[in-house]
Amino acid sequence: MLIQTKYFGQVDIEEEKIIVFPRGIMGFENYTSYTILYDIEETEEFSISWLQSTEETSLAIPVVNPLYIRQDYNPLVEDEVLKDLGEIKENNLVILLTMTVPSDVTKTSVNLKAPFIINADTRKGCQIIAENPDYEIKYNVYEHVKRIKRQKGES
């Protein structure tokens, strides 16, 4: 399936790479079909991917694996919220955080409070509000990312 994107041009996506968010995502409830685009040339352990709408060319959200940010990340949510995704197991669970990179990169943040939860087996997803009281909406990650790059010998 060919999709047109604003930032990545035309992309050929296999049908099994489509993720359906039956209720859409926050702020974009009318768009329910997405795919995840990766930078295949990225060699770092920490990398940003993109949750790209297959319906709206300009809707691409930078996302990151939360375990790169916090090893103890474990969002609390009622089981009822996830029931539409099918049976969630450790080996089919994908969690992604939205990342915001403003013009002042020192204010780069991730949203710990509203992760995307995806069942890789059913290819269904939802965005939840984590009940963890200590999870911030704008958790600054600039110093964390700099530290990872320093450890890898990059500038």
DSSP file (Angstrom, degrees, kcal/mol; ACC not computed):
  #  RESIDUE AA STRUCTURE BP1 BP2  ACC     N-H-->O    O-->H-N    N-H-->O    O-->H-N    TCO  KAPPA ALPHA  PHI   PSI    X-CA   Y-CA   Z-CA
    1    1 A M              0   0    0      0, 0.0    12,-3.6     0, 0.0     2,-0.5   0.000 360.0 360.0 360.0 125.3    0.0    0.0    0.0
    2    2 A L  E     -A   12   0A   0     10,-0.2     2,-0.4     8,-0.0    10,-0.2  -0.775 360.0-175.4 -90.9 130.5    1.5    3.4   -1.0
    3    3 A I  E     -A   11   0A   0      8,-2.9     8,-3.0    -2,-0.5     2,-0.5  -0.961  19.9-134.3-123.2 146.5    0.9    6.3    1.3
    4    4 A Q  E     -A   10   0A   0     -2,-0.4     2,-0.3     6,-0.2     6,-0.2  -0.843  25.0-173.6 -97.6 132.1    1.8    9.9    0.7
    5    5 A T  E  >  -A    9   0A   0      4,-1.9     4,-0.8    -2,-0.5    53,-0.2  -0.930  27.8-138.0-125.3 151.6    3.5   11.7    3.7
    6    6 A K  T  4 S+     0   0    0     51,-2.6    52,-0.2    -2,-0.3    -1,-0.1   0.880 103.5  30.7 -71.6 -38.7    4.4   15.3    4.1
    7    7 A Y  T  4 S+     0   0    0     50,-0.5    -1,-0.1     2,-0.1    51,-0.1   0.692 129.2  32.8 -98.8 -20.6    7.8   14.6    5.7
    8    8 A F  T  4 S-     0   0    0      1,-0.4    -2,-0.1     3,-0.0    -1,-0.1   0.323  94.8-136.1-120.3   5.5    8.9   11.3    4.2
    9    9 A G  E  <  -A    5   0A   0     -4,-0.8    -4,-1.9    48,-0.1     2,-0.4  -0.389  64.6  -9.0  72.7-151.4    7.4   11.4    0.7
   10   10 A Q  E    S-A    4   0A   0     -6,-0.2     2,-0.4    -2,-0.1    -6,-0.2  -0.692  71.4-169.5 -84.9 131.0    5.7    8.4   -0.7
   11   11 A V  E     -A    3   0A   0     -8,-3.0    -8,-2.9    -2,-0.4     2,-0.7  -0.971  19.1-138.9-126.2 134.5    6.1    5.3    1.4
   12   12 A D  E     -A    2   0A   0     -2,-0.4     2,-0.4   -10,-0.2   -10,-0.2  -0.842  27.4-173.0 -93.7 116.5    5.3    1.7    0.6
   13   13 A I        -     0   0    0    -12,-3.6     2,-0.2    -2,-0.7     5,-0.1  -0.922  22.1-127.8-115.0 131.4    3.7    0.1    3.6
   14   14 A E    >   -     0   0    0     -2,-0.4     3,-2.4     1,-0.1     4,-0.2  -0.532  26.4-118.8 -73.0 144.7    2.8   -3.6    3.9
   15   15 A E  G >  S+     0   0    0      1,-0.3     3,-1.5    -2,-0.2    -1,-0.1   0.827 113.1  59.9 -54.1 -36.1   -0.8   -4.2    5.0
   16   16 A E  G 3  S+     0   0    0      1,-0.3    -1,-0.3     3,-0.0    -2,-0.0   0.487  95.0  64.9 -75.9  -0.3    0.3   -6.0    8.2
   17   17 A K  G <  S+     0   0    0     -3,-2.4    19,-0.5     2,-0.0     2,-0.4   0.367  78.1 106.5 -98.1   2.9    2.2   -2.8    9.3
   18   18 A I    <   -     0   0    0     -3,-1.5     2,-0.5    -4,-0.2    17,-0.2  -0.701  54.5-160.8 -86.0 131.9   -1.1   -0.8    9.6
   19   19 A I  E     -B   34   0B   0     15,-3.5    15,-2.7    -2,-0.4     2,-0.5  -0.951   6.6-148.2-112.8 129.4   -2.2   -0.1   13.2
   20   20 A V  E     -Bc  33 124B   0    103,-2.7   105,-2.6    -2,-0.5    13,-0.2  -0.865   9.9-166.8-102.7 127.6   -5.8    0.8   13.8
   21   21 A F    >   -     0   0    0     11,-3.3     3,-3.0    -2,-0.5   105,-0.1  -0.869  10.9-162.3-106.2  91.7   -6.7    3.1   16.7
   22   22 A P  T 3  S+     0   0    0      0, 0.0    -1,-0.1     0, 0.0   104,-0.1   0.781  90.3  35.5 -51.2 -32.7  -10.5    2.5   16.8
   23   23 A R  T 3  S-     0   0    0      1,-0.4     8,-0.1   102,-0.4   103,-0.1   0.275 110.6-127.8-102.1  10.1  -11.1    5.7   18.8
   24   24 A G    <   -     0   0    0     -3,-3.0   103,-0.4   101,-0.2    -1,-0.4  -0.310  35.9 -72.2  72.3-165.0   -8.4    7.7   17.1
   25   25 A I  B >   -I   28   0C   0      3,-0.9     3,-2.7     6,-0.4     6,-0.2  -0.871  63.2 -67.9-125.9 162.8   -5.8    9.5   19.2
   26   26 A M  T 3  S+     0   0    0     -2,-0.3    -2,-0.1     1,-0.3   102,-0.0  -0.235 122.8   6.7 -56.8 123.9   -6.1   12.6   21.4
   27   27 A G  T 3  S+     0   0    0     -3,-0.0    -1,-0.3     1,-0.0     3,-0.1   0.219 129.0  62.2  89.6 -14.6   -6.7   15.6   19.3
   28   28 A F  B X   +I   25   0C   0     -3,-2.7     3,-1.6     1,-0.1    -3,-0.9  -0.317  54.9 147.6-136.8  50.4   -7.0   13.5   16.1
   29   29 A E  T 3   +     0   0    0      1,-0.3    -1,-0.1    -5,-0.3    -3,-0.1   0.722  68.2  62.1 -63.3 -23.4  -10.0   11.3   16.8
   30   30 A N  T 3  S+     0   0    0     -3,-0.1     2,-0.6    -5,-0.1    -1,-0.3   0.615  92.1  73.0 -80.1 -12.3  -11.1   11.3   13.1
   31   31 A Y    <   +     0   0    0     -3,-1.6    -6,-0.4    -6,-0.2    -3,-0.1  -0.911  49.6 159.3-107.8 120.8   -7.9    9.5   12.0
   32   32 A T        +     0   0    0     -2,-0.6   -11,-3.3    -8,-0.1     2,-0.5   0.525  48.1  79.9-118.4  -9.2   -7.7    5.9   13.0
   33   33 A S  E     +B   20   0B   0    -13,-0.2    21,-2.7   -11,-0.1    22,-0.6  -0.905  53.7 155.0-112.4 125.7   -5.1    4.2   10.7
   34   34 A Y  E     -BD  19  53B   0    -15,-2.7   -15,-3.5    -2,-0.5     2,-0.3  -0.878  23.9-160.4-139.3 166.7   -1.4    4.6   11.3
   35   35 A T  E     - D   0  52B   0     17,-2.1    17,-2.7    -2,-0.3     2,-0.6  -0.942  25.9-117.3-141.1 164.5    2.0    3.0   10.7
   36   36 A I  E     - D   0  51B   0    -19,-0.5     2,-0.5    -2,-0.3    15,-0.2  -0.925  24.4-159.4-108.2 123.7    5.3    3.4   12.5
   37   37 A L  E     - D   0  50B   0     13,-2.9    13,-2.4    -2,-0.6     2,-0.3  -0.873   8.8-165.0-103.3 133.4    8.1    4.7   10.4
   38   38 A Y        -     0   0    0     -2,-0.5     2,-1.1    11,-0.2    11,-0.1  -0.819  28.1-117.7-113.9 153.1   11.7    4.1   11.5
   39   39 A D    >   -     0   0    0      9,-0.4     3,-1.8    -2,-0.3    -2,-0.0  -0.802  28.3-168.0 -86.8 100.7   15.0    5.6   10.5
   40   40 A I  T 3  S+     0   0    0     -2,-1.1    -1,-0.2     1,-0.3    -3,-0.0   0.677  84.8  56.1 -69.3 -14.9   16.6    2.5    9.1
   41   41 A E  T 3  S+     0   0    0     -3,-0.1     2,-0.4     2,-0.0    -1,-0.3   0.542  81.0 110.3 -89.8  -6.5   19.9    4.3    8.9
   42   42 A E    <   +     0   0    0     -3,-1.8     5,-0.1     1,-0.2    -4,-0.0  -0.541  40.1 176.6 -71.5 124.3   19.8    5.1   12.7
   43   43 A T        +     0   0    0     -2,-0.4    -1,-0.2     3,-0.1     4,-0.1   0.525  44.4 103.8-107.2  -8.7   22.4    3.1   14.5
   44   44 A E  S    S-     0   0    0      2,-0.2   105,-0.0     1,-0.1    -2,-0.0  -0.374  72.9-130.9 -72.2 152.3   21.9    4.4   18.0
   45   45 A E  S    S+     0   0    0      1,-0.1     2,-0.6   103,-0.1    -1,-0.1   0.924 100.7  60.2 -64.4 -44.5   20.1    2.4   20.6
   46   46 A F  S    S+     0   0    0     99,-0.1     2,-0.3    22,-0.1    -2,-0.2  -0.754  75.0 152.9 -85.5 120.5   18.0    5.5   21.4
   47   47 A S        -     0   0    0     -2,-0.6    18,-0.4    -4,-0.1     2,-0.4  -0.996  41.0-122.7-148.1 154.3   16.1    6.6   18.3
   48   48 A I        -     0   0    0     -2,-0.3    -9,-0.4    16,-0.1     2,-0.2  -0.785  26.2-171.1 -94.8 136.1   12.9    8.5   17.4
   49   49 A S  E     - E   0  63B   0     14,-2.8    14,-2.6    -2,-0.4     2,-0.4  -0.603  18.9-121.3-112.2 179.5   10.3    6.8   15.3
   50   50 A W  E     -DE  37  62B   0    -13,-2.4   -13,-2.9    12,-0.2     2,-1.0  -0.988   0.8-146.8-131.9 127.2    7.2    8.3   13.7
   51   51 A L  E     -DE  36  61B   0     10,-3.0    10,-2.4    -2,-0.4     2,-0.5  -0.818  33.5-167.2 -87.8 102.5    3.6    7.4   14.2
   52   52 A Q  E     -DE  35  60B   0    -17,-2.7   -17,-2.1    -2,-1.0     8,-0.2  -0.816  17.4-131.4-102.7 126.4    2.4    8.3   10.7
   53   53 A S  E     -D   34   0B   0      6,-2.9   -19,-0.3    -2,-0.5     6,-0.1  -0.511   5.4-156.0 -68.9 138.7   -1.3    8.6    9.8
   54   54 A T  S    S+     0   0    0    -21,-2.7   -50,-0.2    -2,-0.2   -20,-0.2   0.493  94.6  48.1 -89.7  -4.4   -2.1    6.7    6.6
   55   55 A E  S    S+     0   0    0    -22,-0.6     2,-0.5     1,-0.2    -1,-0.1   0.685 111.4  44.1-106.5 -25.3   -5.1    9.0    6.1
   56   56 A E    >   -     0   0    0      3,-0.2     3,-1.7     1,-0.1    -3,-0.3  -0.962  67.5-153.5-128.5 113.1   -3.6   12.5    6.7
   57   57 A T  T 3  S+     0   0    0     -2,-0.5   -51,-2.6     1,-0.3   -50,-0.5   0.805  93.5  47.4 -58.1 -34.6   -0.3   13.2    5.0
   58   58 A S  T 3  S+     0   0    0    -53,-0.2     2,-1.1   -52,-0.2    -1,-0.3   0.449  85.7  99.2 -91.1   1.1    0.9   15.8    7.5
   59   59 A L    <   +     0   0    0     -3,-1.7    -6,-2.9    -6,-0.1     2,-0.4  -0.736  41.1 141.3 -94.3  96.4    0.1   13.9   10.6
   60   60 A A  E     -E   52   0B   0     -2,-1.1    -8,-0.2    -8,-0.2    -3,-0.0  -0.974  30.5-162.8-135.8 118.4    3.3   12.3   11.8
   61   61 A I  E     -E   51   0B   0    -10,-2.4   -10,-3.0    -2,-0.4     2,-0.2  -0.891  20.1-126.4-108.0 123.6    4.0   12.2   15.6
   62   62 A P  E     +E   50   0B   0      0, 0.0    37,-2.6     0, 0.0     2,-0.3  -0.511  37.4 180.0 -67.8 132.2    7.5   11.6   16.9
   63   63 A V  E     -EF  49  98B   0    -14,-2.6   -14,-2.8    35,-0.2     2,-0.3  -0.919  12.6-167.8-133.7 158.0    7.5    8.7   19.3
   64   64 A V  E     - F   0  97B   0     33,-1.9    33,-2.6    -2,-0.3   -16,-0.1  -0.989  34.7 -99.3-145.3 150.1   10.1    6.9   21.4
   65   65 A N    >   -     0   0    0    -18,-0.4     3,-1.6    -2,-0.3     4,-0.5  -0.572  32.2-140.4 -66.5 124.9   10.3    3.7   23.4
   66   66 A P  G >> S+     0   0    0      0, 0.0     4,-3.1     0, 0.0     3,-1.2   0.768  95.9  69.3 -64.2 -24.5    9.7    4.7   27.1
   67   67 A L  G 34 S+     0   0    0      1,-0.3    -2,-0.0     2,-0.2     5,-0.0   0.704  91.5  60.6 -69.8 -17.1   12.4    2.3   28.3
   68   68 A Y  G <4 S+     0   0    0     -3,-1.6    -1,-0.3     2,-0.1     3,-0.2   0.742 115.4  34.8 -73.0 -23.5   15.1    4.5   26.7
   69   69 A I  T <4 S+     0   0    0     -3,-1.2     2,-0.4    -4,-0.5    -2,-0.2   0.866 135.4  10.8 -96.8 -48.3   13.9    7.3   29.0
   70   70 A R    ><  -     0   0    0     -4,-3.1     3,-1.7     1,-0.1    -1,-0.3  -0.949  55.4-159.1-139.3 114.9   12.9    5.5   32.2
   71   71 A Q  T 3  S+     0   0    0     -2,-0.4    -1,-0.1     1,-0.3    -4,-0.1   0.760  97.0  53.2 -62.3 -25.0   13.8    1.8   32.8
   72   72 A D  T 3  S+     0   0    0     -6,-0.1    -1,-0.3    -5,-0.0     2,-0.3   0.222  75.1 141.1 -96.1  14.8   11.0    1.7   35.4
   73   73 A Y    <   +     0   0    0     -3,-1.7    -6,-0.1    -7,-0.1    -3,-0.0  -0.413  11.7 151.0 -65.8 122.5    8.2    3.0   33.1
   74   74 A N        -     0   0    0     -2,-0.3     2,-0.1     2,-0.0    -1,-0.1  -0.642  32.3-149.8-153.8  86.1    5.0    1.1   33.8
   75   75 A P        -     0   0    0      0, 0.0     2,-0.4     0, 0.0    38,-0.0  -0.370  11.9-136.8 -67.0 134.3    1.8    3.0   33.2
   76   76 A L        +     0   0    0     -2,-0.1    55,-3.1     2,-0.0     2,-0.3  -0.770  36.0 155.5 -90.9 131.6   -1.1    2.1   35.4
   77   77 A V        -     0   0    0     -2,-0.4     2,-0.1    53,-0.2    53,-0.1  -0.990  47.4 -96.6-153.7 149.0   -4.5    1.8   33.6
   78   78 A E    >>  -     0   0    0     -2,-0.3     3,-1.3     1,-0.1     4,-0.6  -0.447  31.5-128.5 -65.2 138.1   -7.7    0.0   34.1
   79   79 A D  H >> S+     0   0    0      1,-0.3     3,-1.1     2,-0.2     4,-0.7   0.832 106.3  67.6 -56.2 -33.5   -7.9   -3.3   32.2
   80   80 A E  H >4 S+     0   0    0      1,-0.3     3,-0.7     2,-0.2     4,-0.3   0.835  92.2  59.5 -57.3 -34.8  -11.3   -2.2   30.8
   81   81 A V  H <4 S+     0   0    0     -3,-1.3     3,-0.3     1,-0.2    -1,-0.3   0.809 110.8  41.0 -65.0 -30.2   -9.5    0.6   28.8
   82   82 A L  H X< S+     0   0    0     -3,-1.1     3,-2.0    -4,-0.6     4,-0.3   0.468  83.8  99.5 -97.3  -3.1   -7.4   -2.0   27.0
   83   83 A K  G X< S+     0   0    0     -3,-0.7     3,-1.3    -4,-0.7    -1,-0.2   0.810  76.1  60.4 -60.2 -32.5  -10.0   -4.7   26.3
   84   84 A D  G 3  S+     0   0    0     -4,-0.3    -1,-0.3    -3,-0.3    -2,-0.1   0.644  94.7  66.0 -69.1 -13.2  -10.7   -3.6   22.7
   85   85 A L  G <  S-     0   0    0     -3,-2.0    39,-0.3     1,-0.3    37,-0.3   0.621 106.5-121.7 -83.0 -12.2   -7.0   -4.3   21.8
   86   86 A G    <   -     0   0    0     -3,-1.3     2,-0.4    -4,-0.3    -1,-0.3  -0.457  62.1 -15.6  94.4-176.2   -7.3   -8.1   22.4
   87   87 A E        -     0   0    0     -2,-0.2     2,-0.5    -3,-0.1    34,-0.2  -0.460  66.9-149.5 -68.5 119.4   -5.3  -10.1   24.8
   88   88 A I        +     0   0    0     -2,-0.4     2,-0.3    31,-0.1    -1,-0.1  -0.793  23.3 169.3 -92.7 125.2   -2.2   -8.1   25.9
   89   89 A K    >>  -     0   0    0     -2,-0.5     3,-1.3     1,-0.1     4,-0.9  -0.860  48.2-104.5-127.6 165.3    0.8  -10.2   26.8
   90   90 A E  T 34 S+     0   0    0     -2,-0.3     3,-0.4     1,-0.3    -1,-0.1   0.855 118.9  51.5 -58.6 -35.5    4.4   -9.1   27.5
   91   91 A N  T 34 S+     0   0    0      1,-0.2    -1,-0.3     3,-0.0    -3,-0.0   0.530 115.4  39.3 -85.6  -4.1    5.6  -10.3   24.1
   92   92 A N  T <4 S+     0   0    0     -3,-1.3    28,-3.4    28,-0.1     2,-0.5   0.363  89.5 108.7-120.0   4.4    2.9   -8.4   22.0
   93   93 A L  E  <  -G  119   0B   0     -4,-0.9     2,-0.5    -3,-0.4    26,-0.2  -0.699  42.0-177.3 -88.2 126.3    2.8   -5.2   24.0
   94   94 A V  E     -G  118   0B   0     24,-2.5    24,-2.8    -2,-0.5     2,-0.4  -0.992   2.3-172.8-122.0 127.4    4.3   -2.1   22.4
   95   95 A I  E     -G  117   0B   0     -2,-0.5     2,-0.4    22,-0.2    22,-0.2  -0.977   5.3-179.5-120.7 133.0    4.3    1.2   24.4
   96   96 A L  E     -G  116   0B   0     20,-2.0    20,-2.9    -2,-0.4     2,-0.4  -0.978  14.6-148.7-132.2 145.3    5.4    4.5   22.8
   97   97 A L  E     -F   64   0B   0    -33,-2.6   -33,-1.9    -2,-0.4     2,-0.2  -0.891  22.7-118.8-110.4 142.5    5.6    8.0   24.2
   98   98 A T  E     -F   63   0B   0     13,-0.4    13,-1.9    -2,-0.4     2,-0.4  -0.576  28.8-151.5 -76.1 143.5    5.1   11.2   22.2
   99   99 A M  E     -J  110   0D   0    -37,-2.6     2,-0.5    -2,-0.2    11,-0.2  -0.940   6.1-157.0-119.1 139.4    8.1   13.4   22.0
  100  100 A T  E     -J  109   0D   0      9,-3.1     9,-2.2    -2,-0.4   -39,-0.0  -0.973   7.7-175.5-116.5 124.6    8.1   17.2   21.6
  101  101 A V        -     0   0    0     -2,-0.5     4,-0.1     7,-0.2     7,-0.1  -0.849  12.9-171.8-120.5  92.9   11.2   18.8   20.1
  102  102 A P        -     0   0    0      0, 0.0     5,-0.1     0, 0.0     6,-0.1  -0.175  44.4 -92.7 -76.5 175.7   10.7   22.6   20.2
  103  103 A S  S    S+     0   0    0      1,-0.2     2,-1.1     2,-0.1     3,-0.1   0.842 123.6  63.8 -59.6 -32.6   13.1   25.1   18.6
  104  104 A D  S >  S-     0   0    0      1,-0.2     3,-2.5     3,-0.1    -1,-0.2  -0.789  77.8-165.8 -89.7  95.2   14.9   25.3   21.9
  105  105 A V  G >  S+     0   0    0     -2,-1.1     3,-1.8     1,-0.3    -1,-0.2   0.678  79.2  74.5 -61.7 -17.9   16.1   21.7   22.0
  106  106 A T  G 3  S+     0   0    0      1,-0.3    -1,-0.3    -3,-0.1    36,-0.3   0.650  93.1  56.8 -68.6 -11.6   17.0   21.9   25.7
  107  107 A K  G <  S+     0   0    0     -3,-2.5    -1,-0.3    -5,-0.1    -2,-0.2   0.165  75.2 140.9-102.5  16.5   13.2   21.8   26.3
  108  108 A T    <   +     0   0    0     -3,-1.8    33,-2.6    -7,-0.1    34,-0.9  -0.379  29.0 172.4 -60.2 133.0   12.8   18.5   24.5
  109  109 A S  E     -JK 100 140D   0     -9,-2.2    -9,-3.1    31,-0.3     2,-0.3  -0.926  29.4-142.3-142.4 163.7   10.2   16.4   26.4
  110  110 A V  E     -JK  99 139D   0     29,-2.0    29,-2.8    -2,-0.3     2,-0.9  -0.913  26.2-120.3-122.4 155.9    8.2   13.2   26.3
  111  111 A N        +     0   0    0    -13,-1.9   -13,-0.4    -2,-0.3     3,-0.2  -0.835  30.4 173.8 -98.2 101.2    4.7   12.7   27.6
  112  112 A L  S    S+     0   0    0     24,-2.0    25,-0.2    -2,-0.9    -1,-0.2   0.708  75.3  61.5 -75.4 -20.8    4.8   10.1   30.3
  113  113 A K  S    S+     0   0    0     23,-1.0    17,-3.2     1,-0.2    -1,-0.2   0.768 107.5  36.9 -81.0 -27.6    1.1   10.6   31.1
  114  114 A A  S    S+     0   0    0     -3,-0.2   -16,-0.3    15,-0.2    -1,-0.2  -0.554  75.6 170.7-130.2  69.3   -0.5    9.7   27.8
  115  115 A P        -     0   0    0      0, 0.0    13,-2.2     0, 0.0     2,-0.5  -0.297  35.5-115.9 -75.5 161.3    1.3    6.8   26.1
  116  116 A F  E     -GH  96 127B   0    -20,-2.9   -20,-2.0    11,-0.2     2,-0.5  -0.847  27.2-158.8 -90.9 132.9    0.2    4.8   23.0
  117  117 A I  E     -GH  95 126B   0      9,-3.2     9,-2.1    -2,-0.5     2,-0.4  -0.970  12.6-176.2-114.7 126.2   -0.5    1.2   23.8
  118  118 A I  E     -GH  94 125B   0    -24,-2.8   -24,-2.5    -2,-0.5     2,-0.8  -0.978  24.9-146.4-128.6 134.8   -0.4   -1.2   20.9
  119  119 A N  E  >> -GH  93 124B   0      5,-2.8     4,-2.1    -2,-0.4     5,-1.0  -0.892  14.2-161.2 -93.9 109.6   -1.2   -4.9   20.7
  120  120 A A  T  45S+     0   0    0    -28,-3.4    -1,-0.1    -2,-0.8   -27,-0.1   0.766  86.2  55.1 -66.0 -26.2    1.3   -6.1   18.0
  121  121 A D  T  45S+     0   0    0    -29,-0.3    -1,-0.2   -34,-0.2   -35,-0.1   0.930 120.4  27.5 -72.8 -46.3   -0.7   -9.3   17.4
  122  122 A T  T  45S-     0   0    0    -37,-0.3    -2,-0.2     2,-0.2    -1,-0.2   0.632  98.8-133.7 -90.2 -14.8   -4.0   -7.6   16.6
  123  123 A R  T  <5 +     0   0    0     -4,-2.1  -103,-2.7     1,-0.3     2,-0.4   0.869  60.6 134.2  59.0  39.7   -2.4   -4.4   15.3
  124  124 A K  E   < +cH  20 119B   0     -5,-1.0    -5,-2.8   -39,-0.3     2,-0.3  -0.921  30.4 178.7-116.1 145.6   -4.9   -2.3   17.4
  125  125 A G  E     - H   0 118B   0   -105,-2.6  -102,-0.4    -2,-0.4     2,-0.3  -0.908  13.6-174.4-140.9 167.9   -3.9    0.6   19.5
  126  126 A C  E     - H   0 117B   0     -9,-2.1    -9,-3.2    -2,-0.3     2,-0.5  -0.974  26.0-123.3-153.7 161.4   -5.2    3.3   21.9
  127  127 A Q  E     - H   0 116B   0   -103,-0.4     2,-0.2    -2,-0.3   -11,-0.2  -0.954  36.3-170.8-108.6 129.7   -3.8    6.3   23.7
  128  128 A I        -     0   0    0    -13,-2.2     2,-0.6    -2,-0.5  -102,-0.0  -0.684  27.7-122.9-115.7 167.1   -4.4    6.1   27.4
  129  129 A I        -     0   0    0     -2,-0.2   -15,-0.2   -15,-0.2     2,-0.1  -0.961  34.5-134.8-107.4 112.4   -4.1    8.4   30.4
  130  130 A A        -     0   0    0    -17,-3.2   -53,-0.2    -2,-0.6     5,-0.1  -0.416   1.2-144.7 -67.8 139.8   -1.8    6.7   32.9
  131  131 A E        +     0   0    0    -55,-3.1    -1,-0.1    -2,-0.1   -54,-0.1   0.499  62.0 120.8 -84.2  -3.9   -3.0    6.8   36.5
  132  132 A N    >   -     0   0    0    -56,-0.3     3,-1.3     1,-0.2    -2,-0.1  -0.468  55.6-152.3 -62.9 118.2    0.5    7.1   37.8
  133  133 A P  T 3  S+     0   0    0      0, 0.0    -1,-0.2     0, 0.0   -20,-0.0   0.748  90.6  55.3 -68.2 -22.1    0.5   10.4   39.8
  134  134 A D  T 3  S+     0   0    0      2,-0.1     2,-0.5   -21,-0.0    -2,-0.1   0.447  80.3 107.2 -91.5   0.7    4.3   11.0   39.2
  135  135 A Y    <   -     0   0    0     -3,-1.3     2,-0.2   -23,-0.1   -24,-0.0  -0.697  60.8-147.7 -84.2 123.9    4.1   10.8   35.4
  136  136 A E        -     0   0    0     -2,-0.5   -24,-2.0     1,-0.1   -23,-1.0  -0.555  17.4-141.2 -91.9 152.9    4.5   14.2   33.8
  137  137 A I  S    S+     0   0    0      1,-0.3     2,-0.5   -26,-0.2    -1,-0.1   0.844 104.9  33.8 -75.8 -36.4    3.0   15.5   30.6
  138  138 A K  S    S+     0   0    0    -27,-0.1     2,-0.8   -29,-0.1    -1,-0.3  -0.710  75.8 174.7-122.2  79.5    6.3   17.3   29.7
  139  139 A Y  E     -K  110   0D   0    -29,-2.8   -29,-2.0    -2,-0.5     2,-0.2  -0.772  32.3-128.5 -87.5 111.1    9.1   15.2   31.1
  140  140 A N  E     +K  109   0D   0     -2,-0.8   -31,-0.3   -31,-0.2     4,-0.1  -0.395  34.6 170.1 -66.7 128.8   12.3   16.9   30.0
  141  141 A V     >  +     0   0    0    -33,-2.6     4,-2.8    -2,-0.2     5,-0.3   0.335  45.0 103.8-120.3   4.4   14.7   14.4   28.3
  142  142 A Y  H  > S+     0   0    0    -34,-0.9     4,-2.4   -36,-0.3     5,-0.2   0.939  87.0  41.6 -56.3 -53.2   17.3   16.7   26.8
  143  143 A E  H  > S+     0   0    0      1,-0.2     4,-2.3     2,-0.2    -1,-0.2   0.871 114.1  54.2 -63.8 -36.3   20.0   15.9   29.5
  144  144 A H  H  > S+     0   0    0      2,-0.2     4,-2.1     1,-0.2    -1,-0.2   0.931 110.5  44.9 -62.6 -47.1   19.1   12.2   29.4
  145  145 A V  H  X S+     0   0    0     -4,-2.8     4,-2.3     1,-0.2    -2,-0.2   0.901 112.0  52.8 -65.5 -41.2   19.6   12.0   25.6
  146  146 A K  H  X S+     0   0    0     -4,-2.4     4,-2.5    -5,-0.3    -1,-0.2   0.907 108.5  51.2 -59.3 -41.8   22.8   14.0   25.8
  147  147 A R  H  X S+     0   0    0     -4,-2.3     4,-2.4     2,-0.2    -2,-0.2   0.909 108.9  50.2 -63.5 -43.5   24.1   11.5   28.4
  148  148 A I  H  X S+     0   0    0     -4,-2.1     4,-1.3     1,-0.2    -1,-0.2   0.925 111.8  48.2 -60.6 -44.4   23.3    8.6   26.2
  149  149 A K  H  <>S+     0   0    0     -4,-2.3     5,-2.8     1,-0.2     3,-0.2   0.898 110.3  51.7 -64.8 -40.1   25.1   10.2   23.3
  150  150 A R  H ><5S+     0   0    0     -4,-2.5     3,-1.7     1,-0.2    -1,-0.2   0.913 107.1  53.3 -61.2 -42.6   28.1   10.9   25.5
  151  151 A Q  H 3<5S+     0   0    0     -4,-2.4    -1,-0.2     1,-0.3    -2,-0.2   0.797 108.2  50.5 -63.6 -27.6   28.3    7.3   26.6
  152  152 A K  T 3<5S-     0   0    0     -4,-1.3    -1,-0.3    -3,-0.2    -2,-0.2   0.394 121.5-109.0 -90.4   2.0   28.3    6.2   23.0
  153  153 A G  T < 5S+     0   0    0     -3,-1.7    -3,-0.2     1,-0.3     2,-0.2   0.705  74.7 132.2  80.9  20.2   31.2    8.7   22.2
  154  154 A E      <       0   0    0     -5,-2.8    -1,-0.3    -6,-0.1    -2,-0.1  -0.593 360.0 360.0 -99.4 165.0   29.1   11.1   20.2
  155  155 A S              0   0    0     -2,-0.2    -5,-0.1    -5,-0.0    -1,-0.1   0.436 360.0 360.0 -95.9 360.0   29.1   14.9   20.5
